[in-house]
Amino acid sequence: MLYAILSEDVEKSLEKRQSARPAHLQRLQHLQDQGRLVLAGPHPSIDSDNPGETGFTGSLVVAEFNSLSEAQSWADADPYIEAGVYARVTVKPFKQVFPQ
């Protein structure tokens, strides 16, 4: 089943994000290599693909896991958590309707 992992950043998270980004991306690449990643990316803090120093307010990952607990465990092990980037992470089942 698919799960949406919605993460909200702490204030002024950009420096923390940049330091943990390689490890964060490596985990996402692993999901992609397994064919389990639907989409992933950050939420810019302003209406721009490149928000510069204003940074990001959070992230969204939609991926396939065997269960909610597996998705939660994967989310809990994100390097952004250890680095203090995320203030809150919510994991929810997700039903993809489009695209088919």
C-alpha positions as CSV (number, residue, x, y, z in Angstrom):
1,M,0.0,0.0,0.0
2,L,1.0,3.6,-0.5
3,Y,1.7,5.9,2.4
4,A,2.2,9.7,2.5
5,I,4.9,10.9,4.8
6,L,4.3,14.6,5.6
7,S,7.0,16.4,7.5
8,E,7.1,19.9,8.9
9,D,10.4,21.6,9.5
10,V,11.6,23.5,12.5
11,E,12.1,27.2,12.0
12,K,15.4,28.1,10.1
13,S,16.1,24.5,9.2
14,L,18.1,25.2,6.0
15,E,21.6,24.7,7.4
16,K,20.5,21.4,9.1
17,R,18.8,20.3,5.9
18,Q,22.0,20.9,3.9
19,S,24.2,18.9,6.2
20,A,21.9,15.9,6.3
21,R,20.7,16.0,2.7
22,P,23.1,13.5,1.2
23,A,22.0,10.8,3.6
24,H,18.4,11.7,3.2
25,L,18.6,11.5,-0.6
26,Q,20.4,8.2,-0.4
27,R,17.5,6.6,1.4
28,L,15.0,8.0,-1.1
29,Q,17.2,6.7,-3.9
30,H,17.1,3.2,-2.3
31,L,13.3,3.4,-2.4
32,Q,13.4,4.5,-6.0
33,D,15.7,1.7,-7.0
34,Q,13.3,-0.7,-5.5
35,G,10.4,0.8,-7.5
36,R,8.6,1.9,-4.3
37,L,8.9,5.7,-4.5
38,V,6.0,7.5,-6.2
39,L,7.2,11.1,-5.4
40,A,9.3,13.0,-3.0
41,G,10.3,16.6,-2.4
42,P,10.4,19.6,-0.1
43,H,7.9,22.4,0.3
44,P,9.7,25.7,-0.5
45,S,9.0,28.5,2.1
46,I,8.1,30.9,-0.7
47,D,6.5,30.5,-4.2
48,S,9.7,29.5,-5.9
49,D,11.5,26.3,-7.0
50,N,14.6,27.8,-5.4
51,P,13.7,29.6,-2.2
52,G,17.3,30.5,-1.4
53,E,18.1,31.4,2.2
54,T,14.4,31.3,3.1
55,G,14.6,27.5,2.8
56,F,11.8,25.0,3.2
57,T,8.9,24.4,5.5
58,G,8.7,20.6,5.2
59,S,8.7,17.6,2.8
60,L,6.3,15.1,1.2
61,V,7.2,11.5,0.4
62,V,4.7,9.1,-1.2
63,A,6.0,5.5,-1.2
64,E,5.0,1.9,-1.0
65,F,5.4,0.0,2.3
66,N,4.0,-3.3,3.5
67,S,2.2,-1.6,6.5
68,L,1.6,1.6,8.3
69,S,4.1,0.5,11.0
70,E,6.8,-0.2,8.4
71,A,6.2,3.3,6.8
72,Q,6.3,4.9,10.3
73,S,9.6,3.1,11.1
74,W,11.1,4.2,7.8
75,A,10.0,7.8,8.5
76,D,11.4,7.7,12.0
77,A,14.8,6.7,10.8
78,D,15.1,9.7,8.4
79,P,18.5,11.5,8.8
80,Y,16.5,14.8,8.9
81,I,15.0,13.7,12.2
82,E,18.4,13.0,13.7
83,A,19.7,16.4,12.4
84,G,16.8,18.2,14.0
85,V,15.2,19.4,10.7
86,Y,11.8,18.1,11.3
87,A,9.5,19.3,14.1
88,R,6.7,16.9,13.2
89,V,6.2,13.9,10.9
90,T,2.8,12.4,10.0
91,V,2.4,9.1,8.2
92,K,-0.9,8.3,6.6
93,P,-2.2,5.6,4.2
94,F,-2.6,7.1,0.7
95,K,-4.8,5.9,-2.1
96,Q,-3.5,7.1,-5.5
97,V,-6.4,7.8,-7.9
98,F,-4.5,9.8,-10.6
99,P,-2.5,9.3,-12.6
100,Q,-3.7,5.8,-13.3
